[in-house]
Amino acid sequence: MERFFSTHRFLQGKQNLEVLLNRIRENKRVLFSFLALGFVFFLFVLSYYGFEYYLRNYRIPLVKLRKVVSQTINKELGKAVDIGVFDFSLREGLIIEDLVVSNEEDFSFNDHMLKVKKVTFRLSSYFKDSPTVERIDFYSPHLVLNEDLNLRNRLIEYAQTSRIKDIRFHDAKLTVKKSDATLVDWKEGWDIDLVRKNKRIFLKYDNGWFWVPNTTRIKGEGEFSETNLEEYQFEFFWKNYPSEEAILLTNFLFGANVQSAVLSGEGKISSNLNSGFVMDGEVEFENSFILIPFFEDYLLEGFRFKEKFHFTKELEEREFLGNDFQIKSHVLSQMAKETLLSRKIEFQIGALEDIFEHVTDISGVVRFPLFGALQGKLELKETGEKNKWFSLIGEVTGSGIKLDSSLFQLENGKLSFQWKPNNEWDLKLDGEIFGKPSHLLGNGSADWSRSKKIDGSYYYPMASKTKLSFQSTELTANDWKPLYEDWKKDTMEEIRERQEKLIPEEYFYQTKLYKYFLESMNFDLGIQITHFYPYRGSKSLGESKGNLSVKEGRFSLNLGLGNSDSKLSMVSYFASKTPNFSLNLNLKEYPWSDPWMTVCGIDLKPTNVSMDFSFNSIGSDYYMLHKDARTSYSLKLFGINFKDGDLVSKGNFDLKPLKLPFNLEFTLNRYSDLDYLSDVVVSSETIDLKGYGNNKNGNYQMTLYGLIGEIRGSLNISEEENKCVIK
């Protein structure tokens, strides 16, 4: 059986072989063609690699060229050079892999100017004694430029004067730095082509397929002259492009500092001997974070708008368009003895809320719910006169202005502000403050001079004269309490921060606030209130008058709190290294509605308060004012009681009189974190106690003697676990 199967397989194999040979005979011409083609291909590959081997080893001196490249870069740029691999191929030409150029004369600081994964040079001929480079390809280069303007100019000049026909960058990244700031930082690689043709250099660049939706893209193309740097024209397009990658260009387009934004738009830029420099275009800013000029602690957050721009060498025109607002800016440069600027701004804002809903402080906490309409036109010119450097004319009007915050409320505001020739102005603001009709009227003048700083830059201090009058039918003191509490919170945070971070004191007369505004300010504000109320629901204390003035380095405020003898006064002489400050508050049986102080966990809420308060200190900031403060006051609280308190008697005392209304008065002197209480008097129909005490961190202790109820003697009051212990 096994022999039978073996014979069968042999016969079947023989039959298959005969079939194969027959097919070969039938298709021998096709088979020989394939064999010939394979042989030719083999000869071609052998010739290719043989020729490449010949050129690499006998024709092209790679070792010498490696040294020449290193020495040339080192000589021309003065930078250290490191070449990883220097090779040659017929397809790519000369090849440099892992090229690194340092920013220094060596690599000790590891500060690189250029890193390239691969560079290829395609030569015009392999047999000439002096072949030229026809094309250079840079693969994944990363160029870092600092403030070396000479280096930048040499690189630009080389691109123009060299005879290389084609320079291409694949997946290129560029970083431009100035001091600690980064002006350009390409996060995604760009493909850039520079092609020389007919004495022109044509530029084309992009970072990917522009048509792909929801991608970050940029592209452009243009040309410039080989011989004249001032002759060029370009077109550029952005889509969802982050401003951080080209912050210098973004700031130039916007005209101020932009923290971050996403740009989409297009533009054209050209320059020639006839028309000069011209740049036109349109760009949309999305998700913008922009520091507000002159108020750098505040920013526009998440704002969206469109800008149309037109720039020439002497003129910058910008038009900002958004949801119900339009702002036009016009800046003209004129040459006299020096360059003088003329600025014009026109704005029409139909809904302030659409802008101010995006305004916040740097912390992102404070918001400004401002509503209404605002329009105006202003023109600011530099005159060239040192003591009257600016000339300002224009008008700003507003209607339906409303500020609805938890700190301050203004409704139905109507604004008229006119700036007349000779830098004189008139102001009128009508509205309702906390629901009460109020008016602010006044006029004045302002002149700006030009002064030079130590570093050679200029600043522009203002000399002003201002006369204002504030009138209101009613003012309720407690309406302003949230504003005071917010100021108090910020003040304590600043004091804590200066303590923890050991921030040095700055001389006040060297601050921008003093130098720019206060040094030559003459300000006077008259205050007249028809009815003054301590709190809502209280009786009117009558008419209240006051005055706020700033003049010759001195600030003073005097405000009467109704027709009673209650008044508030503040005085500061600030034109010194460490300004002095004093505050005095005098209250005479002043109606009161809130708890005044907490003793043993009990809020003491008087019906009336009499007080003579004095605060004196010196310093340029809140921490120094707090540190060097001298505080003293005498106080009398009317109608307080311990009705809701937890009183513990450890002696033979009748505590019922303390749960009925009584009066408390004392004199307080503050030293560091300890308050000393002297001349303490507790009185009512059944209480007549005198003594002394102290307060440390809110824990009161008093030693009293006299009559309480029907018992005469001495007693000590102290706080233990929010309980008043009387011994």
C-alpha positions as CSV (number, residue, x, y, z in Angstrom):
1,M,0.0,0.0,0.0
2,E,2.8,2.4,0.9
3,R,4.6,1.6,-2.4
4,F,1.4,2.4,-4.3
5,F,1.0,5.9,-2.8
6,S,4.8,6.6,-3.3
7,T,4.5,5.8,-7.0
8,H,1.4,7.8,-7.4
9,R,3.0,11.0,-5.9
10,F,6.0,10.5,-8.2
11,L,3.8,10.3,-11.3
12,Q,1.8,13.4,-10.2
13,G,5.0,15.5,-9.6
14,K,6.4,14.5,-13.0
15,Q,3.1,15.6,-14.6
16,N,3.2,19.0,-12.9
17,L,6.8,19.5,-14.0
18,E,5.9,18.8,-17.6
19,V,3.0,21.4,-17.3
20,L,5.4,24.0,-16.0
21,L,8.0,23.4,-18.7
22,N,5.3,23.7,-21.4
23,R,4.1,27.0,-20.0
24,I,7.7,28.3,-19.9
25,R,8.1,27.3,-23.5
26,E,4.9,29.1,-24.4
27,N,5.8,32.3,-22.5
28,K,9.6,32.3,-22.9
29,R,9.6,35.8,-24.5
30,V,7.8,37.4,-21.5
31,L,10.0,35.6,-19.0
32,F,13.2,36.7,-20.7
33,S,11.8,40.3,-20.8
34,F,11.4,40.3,-17.0
35,L,14.8,38.8,-16.5
36,A,16.3,41.5,-18.8
37,L,14.4,44.2,-16.9
38,G,15.7,42.9,-13.6
39,F,19.2,42.8,-14.9
40,V,19.0,46.3,-16.1
41,F,17.6,47.5,-12.8
42,F,20.4,45.6,-11.0
43,L,23.0,47.4,-13.2
44,F,21.3,50.7,-12.6
45,V,21.3,50.3,-8.8
46,L,24.9,49.0,-9.0
47,S,25.9,52.0,-11.1
48,Y,24.0,54.4,-8.8
49,Y,25.6,53.3,-5.6
50,G,28.9,52.8,-7.3
51,F,28.8,56.4,-8.7
52,E,27.7,57.6,-5.2
53,Y,30.6,55.7,-3.6
54,Y,33.0,57.2,-6.1
55,L,31.9,60.7,-5.5
56,R,31.8,60.3,-1.7
57,N,35.2,58.8,-1.4
58,Y,37.2,60.3,-4.3
59,R,35.5,63.4,-5.7
60,I,34.0,65.2,-2.7
61,P,36.3,65.8,0.2
62,L,33.8,65.4,3.1
63,V,36.4,65.8,5.8
64,K,37.7,69.1,4.4
65,L,34.1,70.4,3.8
66,R,33.1,69.5,7.3
67,K,36.0,71.8,8.6
68,V,35.1,74.5,6.1
69,V,31.5,74.6,7.2
70,S,32.4,74.8,10.8
71,Q,35.0,77.4,10.3
72,T,32.8,79.5,8.1
73,I,29.9,79.6,10.6
74,N,32.3,80.3,13.4
75,K,34.0,83.1,11.5
76,E,30.9,84.8,10.1
77,L,28.7,84.5,13.2
78,G,31.3,84.2,16.0
79,K,29.4,81.2,17.3
80,A,30.4,77.7,18.3
81,V,29.4,74.9,15.9
82,D,28.8,71.2,16.4
83,I,28.1,68.9,13.4
84,G,26.9,65.4,14.1
85,V,27.2,63.6,10.7
86,F,28.5,65.0,7.4
87,D,27.7,62.8,4.5
88,F,26.7,62.7,0.8
89,S,24.1,61.0,-1.3
90,L,23.2,61.4,-5.0
91,R,19.5,62.0,-4.1
92,E,20.0,64.7,-1.5
93,G,23.4,66.0,-2.1
94,L,25.6,67.1,0.9
95,I,24.0,66.1,4.1
96,I,24.5,67.5,7.6
97,E,22.7,65.8,10.5
98,D,22.3,67.2,14.0
99,L,23.7,70.6,13.3
100,V,23.9,72.8,16.5
101,V,25.0,76.5,16.6
102,S,25.6,78.0,20.0
103,N,24.6,81.5,21.1
104,E,28.0,81.8,22.6
105,E,31.6,81.2,21.5
106,D,31.3,77.7,23.2
107,F,28.7,75.4,24.5
108,S,29.4,75.9,28.2
109,F,26.0,77.6,28.9
110,N,24.0,75.2,26.7
111,D,22.4,78.2,25.0
112,H,21.6,77.3,21.4
113,M,20.9,79.7,18.6
114,L,20.1,77.0,16.0
115,K,19.3,73.3,16.1
116,V,18.6,71.4,12.9
117,K,17.8,67.7,12.5
118,K,19.1,67.6,9.0
119,V,20.4,70.0,6.3
120,T,20.9,69.0,2.6
121,F,22.8,70.9,-0.1
122,R,22.0,70.2,-3.7
123,L,25.0,71.1,-5.9
124,S,25.0,72.4,-9.5
125,S,27.7,69.9,-10.6
126,Y,29.8,67.2,-9.1
127,F,32.6,67.6,-11.6
128,K,33.3,71.4,-11.6
129,D,36.1,72.7,-9.5
130,S,33.8,75.3,-7.9
131,P,30.2,74.0,-7.9
132,T,27.4,76.2,-6.6
133,V,24.7,75.3,-4.2
134,E,21.3,75.2,-6.1
135,R,19.1,74.3,-3.1
136,I,19.2,74.0,0.6
137,D,16.7,72.1,2.7
138,F,16.4,72.5,6.5
139,Y,14.5,69.7,8.3
140,S,13.0,70.5,11.7
141,P,15.1,73.6,12.4
142,H,14.6,75.6,15.5
143,L,16.1,79.1,15.4
144,V,16.4,81.2,18.6
145,L,17.2,84.9,18.1
146,N,17.9,87.3,20.9
147,E,18.5,91.1,20.9
148,D,21.5,90.8,18.5
149,L,20.3,93.1,15.7
150,N,23.5,92.7,13.7
151,L,23.0,89.0,13.5
152,R,19.4,89.4,12.3
153,N,20.5,91.9,9.6
154,R,23.3,89.6,8.5
155,L,20.9,86.7,8.1
156,I,18.5,88.8,6.1
157,E,21.3,90.2,4.0
158,Y,22.6,86.7,3.3
159,A,19.1,85.5,2.1
160,Q,19.1,88.5,-0.3
161,T,22.7,88.5,-1.6
162,S,23.4,84.8,-1.8
163,R,22.9,83.1,-5.2
164,I,21.1,80.1,-3.9
165,K,18.1,79.6,-6.0
166,D,15.9,77.6,-3.6
167,I,15.9,77.5,0.2
168,R,13.3,75.4,2.0
169,F,12.4,75.0,5.6
170,H,10.4,71.9,6.7
171,D,8.7,71.9,10.0
172,A,10.6,75.1,11.1
173,K,10.2,76.7,14.5
174,L,11.3,80.2,15.5
175,T,11.7,81.9,18.9
176,V,12.6,85.6,19.2
177,K,13.4,86.9,22.7
178,K,14.0,90.4,24.1
179,S,15.3,90.4,27.7
180,D,13.0,88.1,29.6
181,A,10.1,88.6,27.1
182,T,9.3,86.2,24.2
183,L,8.2,88.2,21.2
184,V,7.8,85.3,18.7
185,D,7.4,81.6,19.6
186,W,6.1,79.2,16.9
187,K,4.7,76.2,18.7
188,E,3.8,74.4,15.4
189,G,6.3,73.8,12.7
190,W,6.1,76.0,9.5
191,D,7.0,75.0,5.9
192,I,8.8,78.0,4.3
193,D,10.0,78.2,0.7
194,L,12.3,80.9,-0.6
195,V,12.7,80.8,-4.4
196,R,14.9,83.1,-6.4
197,K,13.7,84.1,-9.9
198,N,14.2,87.1,-12.2
199,K,16.1,89.1,-9.5
200,R,13.2,88.6,-7.1
201,I,12.9,86.4,-4.1
202,F,9.5,84.7,-3.7
203,L,8.4,83.6,-0.3
204,K,5.7,81.1,0.6
205,Y,4.9,79.7,4.0
206,D,2.2,77.7,5.9
207,N,1.8,75.3,8.8
208,G,-0.6,72.8,7.3
209,W,-3.7,72.5,5.1
210,F,-5.5,75.8,5.6
211,W,-9.0,74.4,4.7
212,V,-9.1,71.8,7.5
213,P,-11.8,73.1,10.0
214,N,-11.1,73.7,13.7
215,T,-7.4,73.9,13.3
216,T,-4.7,76.5,14.0
217,R,-3.4,77.6,10.6
218,I,-1.4,80.4,9.1
219,K,-0.3,80.9,5.5
220,G,1.1,83.6,3.3
221,E,3.1,84.4,0.2
222,G,4.9,87.4,-1.2
223,E,8.1,88.6,-2.9
224,F,10.9,91.1,-2.3
225,S,13.8,92.5,-4.2
226,E,17.3,91.1,-4.3
227,T,18.8,94.5,-4.3
228,N,16.5,96.7,-2.2
229,L,15.3,95.9,1.3
230,E,12.6,98.5,1.1
231,E,10.8,96.9,-1.9
232,Y,8.5,94.0,-1.0
233,Q,4.9,92.8,-0.9
234,F,3.2,90.0,1.1
235,E,-0.2,88.5,1.8
236,F,-0.9,86.7,5.0
237,F,-3.9,84.7,6.4
238,W,-4.6,83.5,10.0
239,K,-7.1,81.0,11.3
240,N,-7.5,80.3,15.0
241,Y,-3.9,81.5,15.5
242,P,-2.7,82.0,19.1
243,S,-1.2,85.5,19.8
244,E,1.5,84.0,22.0
245,E,3.3,82.7,18.9
246,A,3.6,86.2,17.5
247,I,2.9,88.6,20.4
248,L,5.0,91.5,18.8
249,L,2.8,91.5,15.7
250,T,-0.4,91.1,17.8
251,N,0.5,94.1,19.9
252,F,1.3,96.1,16.8
253,L,-2.0,95.3,15.2
254,F,-4.0,96.1,18.4
255,G,-2.0,99.1,19.4
256,A,-1.5,98.0,23.1
257,N,-0.3,95.0,25.1
258,V,-2.4,91.8,24.5
259,Q,-1.9,89.1,27.1
260,S,-3.4,86.4,24.9
261,A,-5.9,86.1,22.1
262,V,-6.9,83.8,19.2
263,L,-6.6,85.6,15.8
264,S,-8.4,84.9,12.5
265,G,-8.1,87.2,9.5
266,E,-6.0,88.4,6.6
267,G,-3.7,91.3,5.7
268,K,-1.5,92.8,3.0
269,I,1.8,94.6,3.4
270,S,3.9,96.3,0.8
271,S,6.6,98.8,0.4
272,N,8.2,100.5,-2.6
273,L,9.8,103.8,-3.5
274,N,6.6,105.4,-4.7
275,S,3.9,104.6,-2.1
276,G,6.2,103.7,0.8
277,F,5.1,101.3,3.5
278,V,1.4,100.3,3.5
279,M,-0.3,97.6,5.5
280,D,-4.1,96.8,5.3
281,G,-6.2,94.1,6.6
282,E,-8.9,92.8,8.9
283,V,-8.5,90.5,11.9
284,E,-10.9,89.1,14.5
285,F,-9.8,88.7,18.1
286,E,-11.4,85.9,20.1
287,N,-11.1,84.8,23.8
288,S,-8.9,87.9,24.3
289,F,-7.1,88.8,27.5
290,I,-6.1,92.5,27.3
291,L,-4.6,94.7,30.0
292,I,-6.5,98.0,30.0
293,P,-4.1,100.9,29.2
294,F,-3.3,103.1,32.3
295,F,-5.2,100.7,34.5
296,E,-2.9,97.7,34.4
297,D,-4.5,95.9,37.4
298,Y,-7.6,95.4,35.2
299,L,-8.2,93.5,32.0
300,L,-10.7,92.5,29.3
301,E,-11.3,88.8,29.7
302,G,-12.7,86.5,27.1
303,F,-13.5,89.5,24.8
304,R,-14.4,89.1,21.1
305,F,-14.2,91.9,18.5
306,K,-13.1,92.7,14.9
307,E,-10.4,95.1,13.9
308,K,-9.9,96.8,10.5
309,F,-6.4,98.4,10.1
310,H,-4.5,100.7,7.7
311,F,-0.9,101.6,8.5
312,T,1.6,103.7,6.7
313,K,5.0,105.0,7.8
314,E,3.3,108.1,9.3
315,L,-0.2,106.9,10.0
316,E,-1.9,104.2,12.0
317,E,-5.7,103.8,11.6
318,R,-7.7,101.2,13.5
319,E,-11.4,100.6,13.7
320,F,-12.7,98.2,16.3
321,L,-16.2,96.7,15.8
322,G,-18.2,94.5,18.1
323,N,-21.6,93.9,19.5
324,D,-23.2,97.4,19.5
325,F,-19.9,99.3,19.7
326,Q,-17.5,101.0,17.3
327,I,-14.2,102.6,18.1
328,K,-12.0,104.5,15.7
329,S,-8.4,105.3,16.4
330,H,-6.2,107.6,14.3
331,V,-2.5,108.2,15.1
332,L,-0.4,110.5,12.9
333,S,3.3,111.1,13.2
334,Q,4.7,114.4,12.2
335,M,8.3,115.5,12.0
336,A,9.4,118.8,13.6
337,K,12.5,119.0,15.7
338,E,11.5,115.5,16.7
339,T,8.6,113.2,15.9
340,L,5.3,114.5,17.3
341,L,2.1,112.4,17.6
342,S,-1.5,113.5,17.0
343,R,-4.1,111.0,18.2
344,K,-7.8,111.0,17.5
345,I,-10.3,108.6,18.9
346,E,-14.1,108.3,18.2
347,F,-16.3,105.9,19.9
348,Q,-20.0,104.9,19.9
349,I,-20.9,102.4,22.5
350,G,-24.6,101.5,22.6
351,A,-24.4,99.0,25.4
352,L,-21.6,99.4,28.0
353,E,-22.6,96.1,29.6
354,D,-21.4,94.2,26.5
355,I,-17.9,95.4,27.2
356,F,-17.8,95.7,31.0
357,E,-19.2,92.2,31.6
358,H,-15.7,91.2,30.4
359,V,-13.8,93.7,32.6
360,T,-12.2,92.2,35.8
361,D,-9.3,92.7,38.0
362,I,-6.2,90.5,37.6
363,S,-7.5,88.1,40.3
364,G,-10.7,87.6,38.3
365,V,-12.9,88.3,41.3
366,V,-13.9,91.9,40.9
367,R,-16.5,92.6,38.3
368,F,-17.9,95.9,37.0
369,P,-21.6,95.6,36.1
370,L,-21.8,98.9,34.2
371,F,-24.7,99.7,31.9
372,G,-25.7,102.5,29.5
373,A,-24.6,104.2,26.4
374,L,-21.4,106.3,25.8
375,Q,-20.2,108.2,22.8
376,G,-17.5,110.8,22.2
377,K,-14.6,112.2,20.2
378,L,-11.2,113.2,21.6
379,E,-8.1,114.7,19.9
380,L,-4.8,114.7,21.7
381,K,-1.8,116.4,20.1
382,E,1.8,116.7,21.1
383,T,2.7,120.4,20.8
384,G,6.5,120.2,21.2
385,E,6.3,122.8,24.1
386,K,8.0,121.4,27.2
387,N,5.6,122.8,29.8
388,K,2.4,122.3,27.6
389,W,3.3,119.1,25.9
390,F,-0.2,117.9,25.1
391,S,-3.2,119.7,23.7
392,L,-6.6,118.0,24.3
393,I,-10.0,118.9,22.9
394,G,-13.2,116.8,22.6
395,E,-16.4,115.7,24.2
396,V,-17.8,112.7,25.9
397,T,-21.5,112.1,26.6
398,G,-23.4,109.3,28.2
399,S,-27.0,108.3,29.0
400,G,-28.7,105.6,31.0
401,I,-25.6,104.9,33.0
402,K,-26.0,102.3,35.7
403,L,-23.6,100.7,38.1
404,D,-25.3,97.9,40.0
405,S,-22.8,96.3,42.3
406,S,-22.9,95.1,45.9
407,L,-20.5,98.0,46.8
408,F,-21.9,101.0,45.0
409,Q,-25.1,101.8,43.1
410,L,-25.7,104.4,40.4
411,E,-28.8,104.6,38.3
412,N,-30.1,106.9,35.5
413,G,-26.7,108.5,35.0
414,K,-26.3,111.3,32.5
415,L,-22.8,112.4,31.7
416,S,-21.5,115.5,29.8
417,F,-17.8,116.1,29.7
418,Q,-16.3,118.8,27.4
419,W,-12.6,119.5,27.0
420,K,-12.2,122.9,25.5
421,P,-9.2,124.7,23.9
422,N,-6.4,125.8,26.3
423,N,-6.9,122.4,28.1
424,E,-9.9,123.7,30.1
425,W,-12.9,121.4,30.8
426,D,-16.5,121.3,32.1
427,L,-18.1,118.3,33.8
428,K,-21.7,117.5,34.6
429,L,-22.9,114.2,35.9
430,D,-26.5,113.6,37.1
431,G,-27.9,110.4,38.5
432,E,-29.2,108.5,41.5
433,I,-26.8,107.2,44.0
434,F,-28.4,104.5,46.2
435,G,-31.7,105.6,44.8
436,K,-31.3,109.3,45.7
437,P,-31.0,112.2,43.2
438,S,-27.4,113.4,43.1
439,H,-25.3,115.8,41.0
440,L,-21.6,116.4,40.3
441,L,-20.7,119.7,38.7
442,G,-17.4,121.3,38.0
443,N,-14.7,122.7,35.8
444,G,-11.0,122.9,35.7
445,S,-7.9,122.8,33.6
446,A,-4.9,120.5,33.1
447,D,-1.5,120.9,31.5
448,W,1.1,118.2,30.9
449,S,4.8,118.9,30.9
450,R,7.5,116.5,29.7
451,S,10.3,115.4,32.0
452,K,13.1,113.0,31.5
453,K,13.8,109.9,33.7
454,I,17.3,108.8,34.7
455,D,17.2,106.0,32.0
456,G,16.6,108.7,29.3
457,S,12.9,107.9,28.7
458,Y,10.2,110.5,29.2
459,Y,7.2,110.9,31.5
460,Y,4.4,113.5,31.5
461,P,3.4,114.9,34.9
462,M,0.1,116.7,35.0
463,A,-0.5,120.1,36.6
464,S,-4.3,120.5,37.3
465,K,-6.8,122.8,38.8
466,T,-10.2,121.3,39.7
467,K,-13.3,122.8,41.2
468,L,-16.2,120.4,41.8
469,S,-19.4,120.4,43.7
470,F,-21.3,117.3,44.8
471,Q,-25.0,117.7,45.8
472,S,-27.5,115.1,46.9
473,T,-30.9,115.2,48.5
474,E,-30.2,112.3,50.8
475,L,-27.2,110.2,52.0
476,T,-27.5,107.2,54.2
477,A,-24.2,106.3,55.9
478,N,-24.8,102.6,56.1
479,D,-25.2,102.4,52.3
480,W,-21.5,102.9,52.1
481,K,-20.6,100.2,54.6
482,P,-20.0,97.4,52.0
483,L,-17.5,99.7,50.2
484,Y,-15.7,100.3,53.5
485,E,-15.7,96.6,54.3
486,D,-14.2,95.7,50.9
487,W,-11.5,98.4,51.3
488,K,-10.8,97.0,54.8
489,K,-10.4,93.5,53.5
490,D,-8.0,94.6,50.7
491,T,-6.0,96.6,53.2
492,M,-5.6,93.7,55.6
493,E,-4.5,91.5,52.7
494,E,-1.9,94.0,51.7
495,I,-0.6,94.3,55.2
496,R,-0.4,90.5,55.5
497,E,1.3,90.2,52.2
498,R,4.0,92.8,53.0
499,Q,4.6,91.1,56.3
500,E,5.0,87.6,54.8
501,K,7.0,88.6,51.7
502,L,9.1,91.4,53.4
503,I,8.2,93.8,50.7
504,P,10.3,97.0,51.2
505,E,8.7,100.3,51.6
506,E,8.6,102.6,48.6
507,Y,9.0,106.3,49.1
508,F,5.7,107.9,48.3
509,Y,7.0,110.9,46.5
510,Q,8.8,108.5,44.1
511,T,5.6,106.7,43.1
512,K,3.9,107.2,39.7
513,L,0.8,108.4,41.5
514,Y,2.6,111.2,43.1
515,K,4.9,112.1,40.2
516,Y,2.2,112.0,37.5
517,F,-0.8,113.5,39.3
518,L,-0.4,114.7,42.8
519,E,2.8,116.7,42.7
520,S,1.1,119.7,41.0
521,M,-2.6,119.0,41.8
522,N,-5.0,121.7,43.0
523,F,-8.2,119.9,43.7
524,D,-11.3,121.2,45.6
525,L,-14.6,119.3,46.1
526,G,-17.5,120.8,47.9
527,I,-20.1,118.5,49.4
528,Q,-23.7,119.4,50.3
529,I,-26.3,116.9,51.4
530,T,-29.8,118.0,52.2
531,H,-30.7,115.1,54.6
532,F,-28.1,112.9,56.3
533,Y,-29.3,109.6,57.7
534,P,-27.1,107.3,59.9
535,Y,-29.0,104.2,58.6
536,R,-32.1,103.3,56.8
537,G,-35.1,103.9,59.0
538,S,-33.4,106.4,61.2
539,K,-34.4,110.0,61.6
540,S,-32.6,112.7,59.5
541,L,-29.8,114.5,61.3
542,G,-30.3,117.4,59.0
543,E,-28.1,119.0,56.4
544,S,-24.5,117.8,56.0
545,K,-21.7,119.8,54.4
546,G,-18.1,119.1,53.7
547,N,-15.0,119.7,51.7
548,L,-12.2,117.6,50.1
549,S,-9.1,119.3,48.9
550,V,-5.7,118.4,47.6
551,K,-3.1,121.2,47.3
552,E,0.6,121.7,47.6
553,G,1.2,118.1,48.8
554,R,-1.5,118.2,51.4
555,F,-4.8,116.3,51.5
556,S,-7.7,117.2,53.8
557,L,-11.3,116.1,54.2
558,N,-13.9,117.6,56.5
559,L,-17.4,116.3,56.6
560,G,-20.2,117.2,59.0
561,L,-22.5,114.3,59.9
562,G,-25.7,116.3,60.0
563,N,-26.5,119.3,62.2
564,S,-25.2,117.6,65.3
565,D,-21.6,118.0,66.5
566,S,-20.6,114.7,64.8
567,K,-18.0,115.1,62.2
568,L,-15.2,113.3,60.3
569,S,-11.8,114.8,59.4
570,M,-8.7,113.5,57.7
571,V,-5.4,115.2,57.0
572,S,-2.2,114.1,55.3
573,Y,0.9,115.8,54.2
574,F,2.2,113.4,51.5
575,A,4.9,115.3,49.7
576,S,7.7,113.5,51.7
577,K,9.5,110.2,51.9
578,T,7.1,109.0,54.5
579,P,3.8,110.9,54.5
580,N,2.0,111.5,57.8
581,F,-1.7,110.8,58.1
582,S,-4.3,111.6,60.8
583,L,-7.9,110.7,61.1
584,N,-10.4,112.1,63.7
585,L,-14.0,111.0,64.2
586,N,-16.2,112.8,66.6
587,L,-19.7,111.3,67.4
588,K,-22.2,112.8,69.8
589,E,-25.1,110.5,70.7
590,Y,-25.0,109.3,67.1
591,P,-27.8,106.9,66.2
592,W,-26.5,103.3,65.7
593,S,-28.0,100.1,64.3
594,D,-25.2,97.5,64.1
595,P,-23.3,95.6,66.8
596,W,-20.4,97.8,67.9
597,M,-18.2,95.3,69.6
598,T,-18.2,91.7,70.8
599,V,-17.5,90.8,74.4
600,C,-17.6,87.2,75.6
601,G,-19.2,86.2,72.3
602,I,-22.0,88.7,72.8
603,D,-22.6,91.4,70.2
604,L,-23.1,94.7,72.0
605,K,-25.6,96.7,70.0
606,P,-26.0,100.3,71.2
607,T,-28.9,102.6,70.3
608,N,-26.5,105.7,70.3
609,V,-22.8,106.2,70.3
610,S,-20.6,109.1,71.5
611,M,-16.9,108.9,70.6
612,D,-13.8,110.9,70.2
613,F,-11.5,108.8,67.9
614,S,-7.9,109.7,66.9
615,F,-5.6,107.9,64.5
616,N,-2.1,109.1,63.7
617,S,0.7,107.5,61.7
618,I,3.4,107.8,59.1
619,G,4.2,105.6,56.1
620,S,3.9,105.2,52.3
621,D,1.8,102.0,52.5
622,Y,-0.9,100.4,54.7
623,Y,1.6,98.1,56.4
624,M,3.8,101.1,57.6
625,L,0.7,103.1,58.6
626,H,-0.5,100.1,60.6
627,K,2.9,99.4,62.1
628,D,3.5,102.9,63.3
629,A,-0.1,103.8,64.2
630,R,-1.0,105.6,67.4
631,T,-4.6,105.1,68.1
632,S,-6.7,106.4,71.0
633,Y,-10.3,107.2,71.6
634,S,-12.9,107.7,74.3
635,L,-16.2,105.9,73.8
636,K,-19.7,105.8,75.3
637,L,-22.2,103.2,74.2
638,F,-25.9,103.8,75.1
639,G,-28.5,101.2,75.7
640,I,-26.4,98.0,75.6
641,N,-27.1,94.8,77.5
642,F,-26.1,91.2,78.1
643,K,-29.6,89.9,77.6
644,D,-28.6,87.1,75.2
645,G,-25.2,86.4,76.9
646,D,-24.0,83.5,78.9
647,L,-23.0,85.1,82.3
648,V,-21.4,83.0,85.0
649,S,-21.2,84.4,88.5
650,K,-18.5,83.1,90.8
651,G,-19.5,85.4,93.6
652,N,-22.5,86.9,95.4
653,F,-23.6,89.1,92.5
654,D,-27.0,89.9,91.1
655,L,-26.7,89.6,87.3
656,K,-30.2,90.9,86.4
657,P,-29.1,94.6,86.0
658,L,-26.6,93.5,83.3
659,K,-29.4,92.1,81.3
660,L,-31.2,95.4,81.3
661,P,-30.1,98.4,79.1
662,F,-27.1,100.2,80.5
663,N,-24.3,102.5,79.3
664,L,-20.7,101.7,78.9
665,E,-17.9,104.2,78.4
666,F,-14.1,104.0,78.4
667,T,-10.9,105.5,77.0
668,L,-8.8,103.2,74.8
669,N,-5.1,103.5,73.9
670,R,-3.6,101.0,71.5
671,Y,0.0,99.8,71.7
672,S,1.0,97.0,69.3
673,D,-1.6,94.2,69.7
674,L,-2.8,95.2,73.1
675,D,-5.6,97.8,73.9
676,Y,-5.6,99.5,77.3
677,L,-8.9,100.5,78.7
678,S,-9.0,103.3,81.3
679,D,-11.7,105.4,82.9
680,V,-14.2,102.5,82.4
681,V,-17.7,103.5,83.6
682,V,-20.8,101.2,83.6
683,S,-24.0,103.0,84.5
684,S,-27.7,102.6,84.6
685,E,-30.5,103.1,87.2
686,T,-29.2,100.1,89.1
687,I,-25.5,100.1,88.1
688,D,-22.7,102.4,89.0
689,L,-19.3,100.8,88.3
690,K,-15.8,102.3,87.5
691,G,-12.5,100.7,86.7
692,Y,-10.0,99.7,84.0
693,G,-9.3,96.8,81.6
694,N,-7.6,95.6,78.4
695,N,-8.3,93.8,75.2
696,K,-5.9,91.4,73.4
697,N,-7.1,89.8,70.2
698,G,-10.7,90.4,71.1
699,N,-10.5,89.0,74.7
700,Y,-11.7,91.6,77.1
701,Q,-10.8,91.7,80.8
702,M,-12.1,94.4,83.2
703,T,-11.7,95.2,86.9
704,L,-14.6,97.2,88.2
705,Y,-15.7,98.5,91.6
706,G,-18.9,100.2,92.7
707,L,-22.6,99.3,92.9
708,I,-24.4,96.6,91.0
709,G,-28.0,96.1,92.1
710,E,-28.0,96.3,95.8
711,I,-24.4,95.1,96.2
712,R,-21.4,97.3,96.4
713,G,-17.9,95.9,95.9
714,S,-15.3,95.0,93.3
715,L,-15.6,92.5,90.5
716,N,-13.5,91.1,87.7
717,I,-15.0,90.3,84.2
718,S,-13.1,87.9,82.0
719,E,-13.9,85.8,78.9
720,E,-13.6,82.0,79.1
721,E,-14.9,79.9,76.2
722,N,-17.2,82.7,75.0
723,K,-18.7,83.1,78.5
724,C,-18.5,86.1,80.7
725,V,-17.1,85.0,84.1
726,I,-17.7,87.5,86.9
727,K,-15.7,87.0,90.1
